[in-house]
Amino acid sequence: MARRIAHITKERVVKLVVAEKNIAAQKIAQLLADAGKPKNDKVYNTQVYRFTVDGEDWVSMGLAGHILAPDFPDEILFDKQNGWYSVSAEGEVLPADVPDGLARPPYDTKRKPFLANGISIKGWKVESLPYLTWAPIVKLPAEKEIIRVLKNLAKKADEVIIATDFDREGELIGADALNMVREVAPELPARRARYSALIKGEVTEAFNNLVELDQDLADAGESRQYIDLIWGAVLTRYLTLAKFGGFGNVRSAGRVQTPTLALVVERERERMAFVPEDYWQIRGMGEASGQEFKIAHTTVRFTDKAAAEAAFAHVSGAETGTVTAVAKRSRKQQPPVPFNTTALQAAAAAEGISPARTMRIAESLYMSGFISYPRVDNTVYPKTLDIEGIVKGLASGTPALAPVCKKVLAGPLTPTRGKVETTDHPPIHPTGQGDPTTLDGGQLKLYNLIARRFLATLMGPATIENTKLSIDVAGEPFAASGDVLVEAGFREAYPYGLKRDEQLPALAEGDVIDVRDIKLEAKQTEPPTRYSQGKLVQEMEKRGLGTKSTRASIIERLYAVRYLKNDPIEPSQLGIAIIDALSQFAPRVTTPEMTAELDADMTMVAEGKDTQDHVVDHSRALLAGMLDALIEHKDDLGEAISDAVTADARVGACPKCGKDLVMKTSAKTRGSFIGCMGWPDCDVTYPVPSGVKVSPLEGEAAVCPECGAPRIKCQPFRQKAYEQCVNPKCPTNYEPDLKVGECAVCREAGRAGGDLIAHKSERTGKRFIRCANYEECGVSYPLPARGKLEATGEVCEHCGAPVVVVETARGPWRICVNMDCPGKEKKPARGKAAAKKAPAKKTAAKKTTAKKAPAKKAATKKA
């Protein structure tokens, strides 16, 4: 009995802390705990952390993001007494404000979506879309196990503290969690902890100054959730139903996604409409004191060809030039303002990190306590920010930054200020805590960018000196220009985007220089440049599209549904067709103005100046006003989509019948292949290389000179792209068989002819090693898809399988071909993240072994 009482006392919880994610719950427990480490525990199968604060028992848990998801009921019903309504799974009656203009039961047909007493909105039918626009919304459990644990802990708690991220989405997640708590503990006191960085000082301050949960902010977040659900569901179903079938069925659309795509299409239309103009330039090289530099005619662009040729005729044989003037001018380059989310995404994109990846990495750095909260609009550091402490932390934690930090600490700590100042979170900055040496790859790259930007905002301007030489070459005016960084200023900390010094030799008026390689170059004006991902994020912010939290994911979504491709961004034919059709039949859905209007409505909700119901109903009315025209022209839009999908999927012409060869998806395997549009009359098909992104080639390179089949570009993940013919039987893809060793199973069984032969399949293009007696012994090994193969005559010391050498772009790669070789499992993980990666490697090895085990067992049995 005594033991049981002790156990009950141990389980007693005074305060329950609810964080947004498990890692945040763990971090908060570590930062608040009195002494020692928090105790890891599990409630059912969910991790929780138990600790004490001032002698009180606390427990923290993470929610894994949204625990409730909005959805529609299966049907909308009607009767004369109640009007339109739905019934939830729990039996709750949900009123539906369906306009009088929509038809009511009884209907002339019983065919779905029409019901005897209403409309089914579960199935995707065009007739149900006007009703779906006005359907009530229910919130369903998205994380049942976590809700179960939350309620279990809430029953034992004396107080609950919501410690989710402080923004609209975080406030909504916290409000949903609190609503679940209220179902089992209606009177439980609840407070809110707001912090901007997961570090000791910030978190302690937040829990010492708890506030009330901001219901207006949560309602604004829920308004966005509801509006995006309604618009996304209606438009996606409409576009999908307009042309169901083809190469991937669902056609995604959304309130923010569609006008964002329209921006890219608009820029592509400008490029297509652009008419290039001819111009000519005269440029060459100068040399003095052994130093070379570029020179160019002062007429930057000759628009008259005859004038350009006349000027060039004067200088074409010239060997010297005379300096007629030397002008020097200094200019100041001001330090940058602090990072907000958009500026960080744009700067990271210039360094090769996409906006979506930037946010994933920034989130991990925030959760680990390296940087402040990464979703902010603010560009002004608050006066309460311990700038000196952060700089000192950077100096001790990052030796490479120590000299710069020392200079910063010596001067006045007066940071730059941006134009946007808010009170929720400070601009993105390093915390000066944690060990940056534990970071690698993209994490370290992004952390350095943030740390250096922070230091740059505390430093003075850079001074750049420009030198301009005026040069007479055979009577024609030429010039040379060079920029030199004479005073580094903030550039000592922040070298990103800095052009290399272009130092000119020390020359004076009257000096003679050597000139050579003077050429007349014919050129054409360039069309407007395409958006980079960073520039598109900035344009979205400028047009009021999306939020700091959603812009990166919207761009990523447009890539995922194949409306966008490449970087700089190019719209696919499908993306162009959808925008063209929607612009014709429902132009407002493609404009930023309508989306910005709804976003402004949601801001009013956050400020308590409007209600959630009013804003959501306003968005429904806007959508309903466009839907009639869209439904009327469904077939027209469907044809446009069909043609565009075929154009996007085309890889070339069929060598047999001349019709289009397109990328297709197998209905059975869901795998990709290349097939002829002339099927079933033409049965030409080709396999698609696995693990690569395939795109067609253009011009002469698009047709194989050996067999006439299309050639394609294959882009492996994080590897160099290569080109190949799609026909596995083409001579360009042929590889002769190569003996790489002898089969150990056949040798042990005393079976003759057990040669191990490396072979490339003419049907699939895959490479493998197989025993000549395969039907009897079953011995086979996979090979890398590419790279010249070389037999070594050696066998692996661990398993006896052949050892071969594969030539790769990085050089020769010596491997044992046995994927289940025990020697591969023994190799330790490399790099700073070895400890983290080791469990994943072990799991992968187990999976491979399990998959191969039956074949090995069968082979042994036969032998």
Secondary structure, 3 states (H helix, E strand, C coil): CHHHHHHHHHHCCCEEEEECCHHHHHHHHHHHCCCCCCEEEEECCEEEEEEEECCEEEEEEECCCCCEEEECCCEEEEECCCEEEEECCCCCEEECCCCCCCCCCCCCCCCCCEECCEEECCCCCHHHHHHHCCCCCEEEECCHHHHHHHHHHHHHCCEEEEECCCCHHHHHHHHHHHHHHHHHCCCCCEEECCCCCCCHHHHHHHHHCCECCCHHHHHHHHHHHHHHHHHHHHHHHHHHHHCCCCCCCCCCCCCCHHHHHHHHHHHHHHHHHCCCCEEEEEEEEEEECCEEEEEEECCCCECCHHHHHHHHHHHCCCCEEEEEEEEEEEEEECCCCCECHHHHHHHHHHCCCCHHHHHHHHHHHHHCCCECCCCCCCCCCCCCCCHHHHHHHHHHHCHHHHHHHHHHHHCCCCCCCCCCCCCCCCCECECCCCCHHHCCHHHHHHHHHHHHHHHHCCCCCEEEEEEEEEEEECCEEEEEEEEEEEECHHHHCCCCCCCCCCCCCCCCCCCEEEEEEEEEEEEECCCCCCCCHHHHHHHHHHHCCCCCCCHHHHHHHHHHCCCEECCCCEECHHHHHHHHHHHHHCHHHHCHHHHHHHHHHHHHHHCCCCCHHHHHHHHHHHHHHHHHHHHHCHHHHHHHHHHHHHHHHEEEECCCCCCEEEEEECCCCCCEEEEECCCCCCCCEEECCCCEEEEECCHHHHECCCCCCEEEEEEECCCCCEEEECCCCCHHHCCCCEEEEECHHHHHHCCCCCEEEEEECCCCCCEEEEECCHHHHCCEEECCCCCCEEEEEEECCCCCCEEEEEEECCEEEEEECCCCCHHHHHCCCCCCCHHHHHHHHHHHHHHHHHHHHHHHHHHHHHC
